[in-house]
Amino acid sequence: MSRLETKMPKDQYDPQADTPQVEIIGLNKWYGDLHVLKDINLQIHAGEKVVICGPSGSGKSTLIRCINALEKHQSGILKVQGQEAKTAKEIRLMRQNVGMVFQQFNLFPHLTVMENLTLAPRLVHKCTNSVAAERANYYLDKVKLSEYGEKHPAQMSGGQQQRVAIARALCMEPSMMLFDEPTSALDPETISEVLETMIALAGSGMTMLCVTHEMAFARRVANRVLFMDEGCIIEDCAPEQFFDASGNERVKRFLSQVREH
């Protein structure tokens, strides 16, 4: 059975039941003299859907990139599924179980959709061609692009390419998905199709950590909303509290600006 078939509504997870998918203690990150992440403490458990929001430059994308070891932190503890990934081998093994979708689609333009989706399962998981193709067809169907397998990325819209990127990540059968502003490079007409794909994925029980400015998506999907400002997590709460009852003036100002736009 695919992981995507395991159902877990967003309010049904037990934060005491397992080792955290992500555990961060006292994390700090600098770019030269710029202190971009300041004493971050965070736990994310299996089945949680966590949205990270905040103003530009607050450290959101840097945090999610540190989790996937695309950026190195200078101090603190960062564990993914109970392990600190420090060596190249440890990082490679961690990434096999953590999918990531970026602002840009990063599809190989010279490969067809099917070739994009089957490449990593064949090379990394050593899947046979038939098993890799079966996975690819399954996840293409899940993102509603079954008929696009033989197309090249240039023949598709931005929203379709981003859905292919999501399917490609899922073909590695990860236990957790990271999204770094996956709709920011899309035009307004295609944002909704990507968000609907992510909403369906959330309904499958997948652990998700998503950096986004899509507040309607956060309200609908998230178990928790993290608000970051100047490198700190200054709010970590349920979406109902975040949107309707936050006492933090910085959060209120951010939400008023988002609603105005």
TORVEXRO-225890 format. One record per residue: residue in three letters; x, y, z of N, C-alpha, C in turn. Coordinates in pm, whole numbers, plus 50000, padded with zeros to 5 digits. Each point is the difference from the previous one (the first is absolute). Example, Ala and Ser with C-alpha at 12.3 -4.5 7.8 and 13.67 -1.06 7.14 Angstrom:
ALA513194943150780499115011950000500905012050000/SER499655010549928500825011950006499235010950073/
This chain:
MET500844988050000499165012050000500875012550000/SER499695009649915500735012549998499735008050127/ARG500995008050038499815008850116498835009449978/LEU499775003649874498955009749971498624994650029/GLU499884986850015498704994050028499724998950149/THR500945003850084499804999450144499315012650046/LYS498764999050046499205011650033500225004250144/MET500175012950022500105005450134499535014549996/PRO498795002950046499545013950003500965008650078/LYS499975013249971501035008850055499965000850152/ASP498864997050062499915001050145500244986850071/GLN500444989649925500204987050061501474995949992/TYR500805005250089501384995750016500315000550148/ASP500954992050042500354999250141501435004850017/PRO500225012250050501375005250011500874992650098/GLN499434990950079500804992250093500274985849949/ALA499484996749881499994986049958501314995649936/ASP500835009249955501174995749924501115010350013/THR501154996249947501115009449989499595011249905/PRO500285012650034499635010849909500614998149861/GLN499235003449898500565000149864501105010549990/VAL499795011250067501025010650006500125004550145/GLU501235001050049500265005350134501145010049990/ILE499725012450039500995010749992500165006250138/ILE501235001250045500295005750132501095010549985/GLY499655012450033501005010750003500735002349870/LEU499294999549888500645001149869500325014549966/ASN501245002349955500435013249956500674998949864/LYS499735010049917500575000449865500395014349967/TRP501235001749952500495013149958500404999549852/TYR499825011149931500665002649872500975011550027/GLY501254996850022500945010350041499595006050133/ASP499775013150002499575006750123498485000050018/LEU499284995249900498545000150006499494987650071/HIS499345002050112499474989250083498584996949951/VAL499844989649916498724997949931499074990550075/LEU500544991150082499194991350085500535000950143/LYS499125003150094500425003250136499354990650101/ASP500784990750050499564991050108498644993649970/ILE499924993449885498764993649959499804986950076/ASN498834998350058499594987550065498694995549938/LEU499974987449954498824995449925499944984849999/GLN498814994650015499754985849977498834998449905/ILE500154990749906498914996549908499824985050005/HIS498784995650025499724985850016499294994449877/ALA500044986849990499414993149886498535003849986/GLY499605003349879498625003449971499675014650013/GLU500905008050056499725014350014500145007249867/LYS499185010449986500115009249888500325013850058/VAL501225004549979500485012350062500285010349890/VAL499395011750012500225010949906500895010450067/ILE501035004349929500885010750046499715012449917/CYS499695011050067499755012449929500735011450070/GLY499965011649938500685011650053500495008949888/PRO500525011850032500455009249897501244994949927/SER500275005749885501214996649925501235003050085/GLY500984990949993501225001950076499944995850145/SER498914993150038499854996150140500714986950033/GLY500504992849899500724987550024499224987449967/LYS498815001449941499134988449973500684989949907/SER500435004749884500614990949903501334994650050/THR500765008350071501264995250056499764988650098/LEU498975001050082499694989550096499684987049929/ILE499155000549899499594987649933501174994149921/ARG500885008649948501184995149930501014993950096/CYS500065004950122500864993750102499484986050033/ILE498704998550008499424987050033500414989549897/ASN500065004049872500384990649895501495000649969/ALA500775006650087501465000849990500475006749871/LEU499165008649943500445008349888500785012150050/GLU499805003450125500785010350067500564994050129/LYS501205004250038500624995150123499775010250111/HIS499594995150116499875008750116501325000050077/GLN500235010750077501275001250071499944994850143/SER498825000050062499914994650136498604994750025/GLY499894991450100498734993950034499904985849948/ILE498864993550029499744986149963498834999649902/LEU500164992849891498944998049903499954985249964/LYS498924993450041499824985949971498814998049908/VAL500174991649902498904995949912499804985150020/GLN498804996450046499674986150032501014994050097/GLY500355008150098500854995350109501495000449975/GLN500425004349881501414999749966500505013749957/GLU501225003350039500675011849947500764996049875/ALA499675006449888500664996949874501165009749981/LYS501224994950016501185008749991500924996149884/THR500234987249981500874995749890499204999649870/ALA500734999549890499344999549869499104987749989/LYS500444988750054499194987849995498745001550083/GLU500135005850119498835001950087498995009449936/ILE500495010649936499125009649933499294993249883/ARG500724992149925499404993049887498904990550045/LEU500244992750107498994990750052498795007450054/MET500225011250067498895007950053499135005149887/ARG500615005049894499235005849890499184989649924/GLN500404987450009499214989549936498624998650064/ASN499875004750123498754998450073499285013250026/VAL500565010849947499415013350018499875006549863/GLY498795001649953499785006549871500015015150014/MET500435006949895500005014650004499585005749866/VAL499135010250008499515007049882500365014750015/PHE500625005749896500555013550007499105010049928/GLN500395012850007499285010449926500074997249851/GLN501194996949951500194996249861499824985049987/PHE499584995549885499594986049985501184990549992/ASN501135004849943501244992149995499824986649928/LEU499114999549902499884988149917501095000049893/PHE500444988249960500984999149892499305002849868/PRO500335011049932499245003849880500144990449884/HIS501114992649993500234991049888499364986350020/LEU499414997750119499364987250029498495001549998/THR499314989349964498555000050009499574999850147/VAL498725002150022499484999450136500294986450062/MET499734989249927500264986550053501484998150031/GLU500855005049915501454998750024500425008050123/ASN499425011950018500275007850121499584992450125/LEU498854993349995499464993450119500704986850031/THR500484993149900500584986750023501515000450024/LEU500635011249974501475000750007500514996850141/ALA499535007350101500514997950136499654986350057/PRO498764995049985499724986550049500924989449939/ARG500345001649873500884990249936501435001350050/LEU500485012450010501415002050037500244998750150/VAL499075004950080500215000450145499434987650068/HIS498754996649968499374988450062500264987049924/LYS500675001249885500324988349917498744992649956/CYS498925007649977498774993949952500184995349856/THR499314989449966499964995949860499225010349920/ASN500164999849869499275009449915498504998750019/SER499524987750014498564997950012499475005250134/VAL500744997850106499575004950132500035015250002/ALA501065006049945500105014649996498875005949918/ALA499674993649887498915004949916498664998650070/GLU499824989150075498754998150074499825011050105/ARG501085003150071499945011050097499665013149932/ALA500695002749889499795012749930498565001349953/ASN499464989549944498615000549955499045002150116/TYR500284993650113499155001350117499965014550047/TYR501185006250013500045013650053499595010449896/LEU500224997349873499455009049898498485000250006/ASP499414988450024498554999550016499565008050123/LYS500784999350107499655007250122500045015149981/VAL500895004949914500065014449975499215003849874/LYS499214990349949499075002249889500715004149871/LEU501094992849972500765002649877500354986949928/SER499114990350008500294986849945500355000449852/GLU499395009349927500185000249855501245007849956/TYR500815004750095501135008749967501354992950006/GLY500014986950015501244992850022501045001749890/GLU499575001449877500955000949889500305014349958/LYS499445009750070500285014049968501315004450066/HIS500565010649945501175006450061499535012150081/PRO500785004250100499575011250085499605012449923/ALA500695003249890499705012249924498614999749937/GLN499414988249991498674998649942498895001550104/MET500365003450122499045000450109499985013850064/SER498905003350066499905012650074500844999250127/GLY500215011650063500755000150125499354991850108/GLY498695001050010499284992150101500134985249976/GLN499934995949874500174985949967501424995350032/GLN500995008349969501384996250031500214998650151/GLN499395008750078500164998950145499324987450053/ARG498874996249942499344987550040500864988049962/VAL500685000749887500964989549963501134999550101/ALA500475011750045501075000350100499544993550130/ILE498745002150038499464993450120499964984949978/ALA499514995849884499954985649969501394994050001/ARG500985007249946501384995049998500514997650142/ALA499735009450090500424998250139499304987950062/LEU498724998349970499244988950057500464986549947/CYS500584999849883500484987449943501134993850082/MET500625007950086501014994550091499374994550127/GLU498655000550008499254994650114500515005850133/PRO500085013450012500515006050122499014998950115/SER500495001450121499115000450116499665014350038/MET500695009849941499755014050029500255008349876/MET499195010649981500175009049886500255014250049/LEU500985006549939500335013950026499655008249876/PHE499335011250021499625008849889500555014050029/ASP500785005449907500575013450017499315009549902/GLU498925006450046499215009449921499704994249861/PRO499304988849994499814992949873499125007249899/THR499265010350041499145007249906500525013949965/SER501145004050055500445013949984500415003249856/ALA500384990049922500425002549862498874998149900/LEU498774997950049498884997049913499105012149981/ASP499315000249886499005010549980498734996350077/PRO499155009850030498834997550085499094988949950/GLU499924998149869499094990049946500444985750026/THR501304998050025500504986450020500324996850146/ILE499945010150086500294997650142499024990050059/SER498735001549967498974991650063500194985349971/GLU500464996549879500154985849967501134993750081/VAL501055007750028501094994850083499534998750145/LEU499285010050050499514999450138499044988350018/GLU499154997449902499084988650011500774986850007/THR501104999049925500854988250008500594998650140/MET500455010950058500584999750133498944996950107/ILE498795005049980498924997050094499694985149997/ALA499974994149882499764985649989501124992150067/LEU501235004649983501144993350063499905000850152/ALA499605011750051499825001650144498964990350054/GLY498934997949924498954990850041500434985550004/SER501144996949936500484986149998500744996150127/GLY500305009950086500754997150122501475003249992/MET500465005549887501405003549984500405011050098/THR501154998450064500595010750080500465010949904/MET499595012550025500325010949908500475012350075/LEU501045006249946500485012950050500065009249880/CYS499225010850005499825008249882500225014750030/VAL500955006149929500185014550003499105005949893/THR499065008650041499065005549903499385012850053/HIS499535008149905499205011950034498524997449972/GLU499654987749963498614996749969499254997450131/MET499405010350055499394999050132498734991550001/ALA499244999949891498824991449994500404985450007/PHE501104996549934500544986650006500424996550143/ALA500685009350066500434997750139498814997650091/ARG498975008049986498824998450086499324986549975/ARG500004995749876499294987749964500774987450037/VAL501305000349989500804987750006500814998550128/ALA500515011150054501024999150104499464995150134/ASN500834991950069499814997550143500575011550080/ARG501125005349950500725010850069500445010349899/VAL500035012450043500565010849921501165006050078/LEU501175000649936501165006650058500165013649932/PHE500155010450081500255013249945501425004150035/MET500775003549897501395003950021500205014749969/ASP500885006350077500385013949976501415002150051/GLU500845005849916501395003150035500744987850055/GLY499784988449937500754988150035499494992250118/CYS498875004150057499454993350118498604994849971/ILE499634988950066498624995650000499305007450114/ILE499095008949966499365008050104498564995650027/GLU499504990849919498674994350025499994985749949/ASP499454990850079499894985949964498704995150062/CYS498964999149919498694997150057499074993949896/ALA498834995850043498984994849911499515011249907/PRO499554996549879499565010549907498855008450053/GLU499114994050078498885007750054500505011450088/GLN500994997150084500565010550084500785010149918/PHE500784995149906500845009049920499155010149924/PHE498964995349933499225008849914498955008250076/ASP499484994650108498845006350064500255005450140/ALA501084995550064500155003750142501435002950042/SER500895002649905501385002950038500075013350073/GLY500765000050110500225012350074501285007149961/ASN500734994449900501285005649960499775011249898/GLU500475011850030499765011549913500704998449865/ARG501174993550000500714997949872499204990749911/VAL499404989550056499164990949923498785007449947/LYS499375008050084498815007549957500335009349883/ARG501155006550006500395009149892500254992349871/PHE500664988550011500254991649883498694995549936/LEU499084995150081498724995049947499195011249936/SER500055011950057499275011149940500565003649863/GLN501304999149985500625002849871499704989149898/VAL499994987550044499674989049909498565001349952/ARG499085003150091498605001049963499735011749906/GLU500795010750016499845011449911500354996549856/HIS500854990049984500434996049866499304987449952/
